[in-house]
């Protein structure tokens, strides 16, 4: 592809110097572009046996363990306090699910960076 671009630049330079006319320039450029093969003609569309690449091992960030511990502590305290104050299991379960969802979002945000 670079050779074709070089040829087009040479044709433009020859036209700028007055060596070829605008019609000759267009005709030669069209000939150059017609010489470029189509993408589907060049690419081999048959599947190739390529061994699967193994994903690189992800290292956990040092703050993830601490964040998990903090989430577990907050969850335990929220459930315990709710049970002591209201003595309602459904209310404490709802609070636990809400806190767990918030902790999950926080952990995912921490994993993203």
C-alpha positions in Angstrom: 0.0 0.0 0.0 2.9 2.4 0.7 4.2 1.9 -2.8 0.9 2.9 -4.3 0.8 6.0 -2.1 4.4 6.8 -3.2 3.4 6.4 -6.8 0.4 8.8 -6.3 2.7 11.4 -4.7 5.0 11.1 -7.7 2.1 11.6 -10.0 0.9 14.6 -8.1 4.4 16.1 -8.2 4.7 15.4 -12.0 1.3 17.2 -12.4 2.5 20.1 -10.3 5.6 20.4 -12.5 3.4 20.4 -15.6 4.8 17.1 -16.9 1.3 15.5 -17.2 -2.2 16.9 -17.6 -5.0 16.7 -15.2 -6.8 14.1 -17.3 -3.6 11.9 -17.5 -3.2 12.3 -13.7 -6.8 11.1 -13.1 -6.3 8.2 -15.5 -3.1 7.0 -13.9 -4.5 7.3 -10.4 -7.5 5.3 -11.4 -5.1 2.6 -12.8 -3.2 2.6 -9.6 -6.3 2.2 -7.5 -7.6 -0.6 -9.7 -4.4 -2.5 -9.1 -5.2 -2.6 -5.3 -6.8 -6.0 -4.5 -10.1 -6.2 -2.7 -9.9 -7.0 1.0 -11.9 -10.2 0.7 -9.6 -11.4 -2.1 -6.5 -11.0 0.1 -7.9 -12.3 3.4 -8.2 -16.0 4.0 -11.7 -16.4 5.4 -11.2 -20.1 6.4 -10.7 -20.6 10.1 -7.1 -21.3 11.2 -6.3 -23.6 14.1 -4.8 -21.1 16.5 -4.2 -22.3 20.1 -6.3 -20.3 22.5 -4.4 -17.7 24.4 -4.4 -18.0 28.1 -5.6 -14.9 29.9 -2.9 -13.3 32.1 -3.3 -14.1 35.8 -5.0 -11.2 37.5 -3.5 -10.1 40.7 -5.8 -8.9 43.3 -5.3 -5.4 44.6 -4.2 -5.0 48.1 -7.3 -3.0 49.1 -9.8 -5.7 48.0 -9.4 -7.9 51.1 -9.7 -5.0 53.4 -12.8 -3.8 51.5 -14.4 -7.2 51.8 -13.7 -7.3 55.5 -15.1 -3.8 55.9 -18.3 -4.8 54.0 -18.7 -7.9 56.2 -18.3 -5.8 59.3 -20.8 -3.2 58.2 -23.3 -5.9 57.2 -23.0 -7.6 60.5 -23.4 -4.4 62.5 -26.4 -3.2 60.4 -28.2 -6.6 60.8 -27.5 -6.8 64.5 -28.5 -3.2 65.3 -31.7 -3.6 63.3 -32.7 -6.8 65.0 -32.0 -5.3 68.4 -34.0 -2.1 67.8 -36.9 -3.4 65.8 -36.9 -7.1 66.4 -38.1 -7.4 62.8 -36.4 -10.1 60.7 -37.8 -8.9 57.4 -36.6 -5.3 58.0 -33.1 -6.6 58.9 -33.0 -8.8 55.8 -34.0 -5.9 53.6 -31.3 -3.8 55.2 -28.8 -6.6 54.7 -29.6 -6.9 51.0 -29.4 -3.2 50.5 -26.0 -2.9 52.3 -24.7 -6.0 50.4 -25.7 -4.4 47.0 -23.9 -1.2 48.0 -20.8 -3.1 49.0 -20.9 -5.0 45.7 -21.0 -1.8 43.7 -18.1 -0.4 45.8 -16.0 -3.5 45.2 -16.6 -3.4 41.5 -15.7 0.3 41.3 -12.5 -0.5 43.3 -11.7 -3.3 40.8 -12.1 -1.0 37.8 -9.5 1.3 39.2 
